[in-house]
């Protein structure tokens, strides 16, 4: 009787094991034999974003997850391995969800999807790995609004200053990202600066123009760069110098063509010099000494150089002596700011 009981127990155990094996085998077979929805990456992404069963079949395990946290006052990039990706992480891949949140979706060959806004508030990059088909292998969440709140919680910021600081952090985070992702961090940097400029920050306006002209971030239209530099030059002297250059070259650094708008360039240098910029005075002197934008006028160049003696006597002495060696003399009747017909 004991033997029969043991046999019955073993039969039940065998049946249970068989059923478990069949079930788990069927699941494994379903995952491993799922058909790749398309050999075209763009079409694959459309199917992946809209069909839950495809998402389930084509997510790697584990998935690398990157995000930014605050380590005291310092932003820190953290990377983790996740066995499961929350469904909310993938909702933004659906065009209707993205549109509802005013986000844009960019499918970048060969293996990336970038979801972002135009103010530096949202930036997620989905990276896929390809073998027989694509599989989501990495999610990068570069949104830093929560980090900024923690970093600046004890600071009193002027309008636009938070966005300026955020742009600076995005710029620094580029060094922590791959070159492919860094492109979008530069774009987020520009977006943050532009947001700060809209809120009244002259420094943010100057930074936006600068990073656009640098070629790191997307190039803005010349009219917009000009407006940013004009806004910035009202409070930032160095922005006035950049504006004077922009009137001449419009950001195209070709020494072979002449100044496009010399009148506005010199007028800008004068305005900034009147605000107390030693650099603008030196630049004005160089303009009149070289005769590049107007006819050479050494006495007027001398007047500009002598005008900086109170603020930078060492530089002034060198410049005045250089002109004197060329035969220029000081003439108190000639003023630096009397820019001829300008």
C-alpha angles and dihedrals in degrees: 000000000000089000092052091050091052091049092051091051092050091050091052090048092050092050091049092049091048092051092047091049093050092049096047091043091053091051092049091047091050092052096043097045098045109133118245103245094219143352088222112086095216092052090045091055091051091053092043093052096047104038120064093198091056092048089051092051098044106046114104121231116254105024120203110235121196126189140152125249134177117254098190104298093341125089111231128197112223125193122194137174113236126194091200132030115214114244090235090064090064100041092090090065090073108091093222092053092047092049091050090056092042092247129142125222118214119188107205121193133263102022117335139098118193121197116187147145129227099249103056095256099112132033125155126165121197115200122197129198120214130214116129087345137349123282127186104251105162138030119192117194108190098170108130106176092110090047091051091052091055095044096048101033094115096041128097105221129193119228110292095011094105090054090047091053091046091053090052090053092049088052091053093046089062087080089059095052135073116262089253092055094037090070090066094044088057088050089051088049090056092045091053093049091049090050089052091048090052088054092054107267112144091192090054090050090052092047091049092052091045099052091044092052091046092067093234094103127037113292113251122214114275092244091057094046089050091052091049093050092048089051092048096045091063089073108010115065094198088056088059090056090050090047091053089052092046091055086059104040107012088221095304104119099207113142091194098073126068128244111292096210111013094166094060092040094057093040089055093050090050093050093050092045090053087056088060104266111154090192091057091051091052091048091050090051090050091050092054093040096051098038092219100134098021135010112295112270111180097178090055090046087052090052090053093048093047089051091067095055092100095051102033110012095169094056092040092055092052093048096044092049090049091054092044089056087058091055099261117145132197115258115185090201091066118077128199094228096052093096099183113237089354 
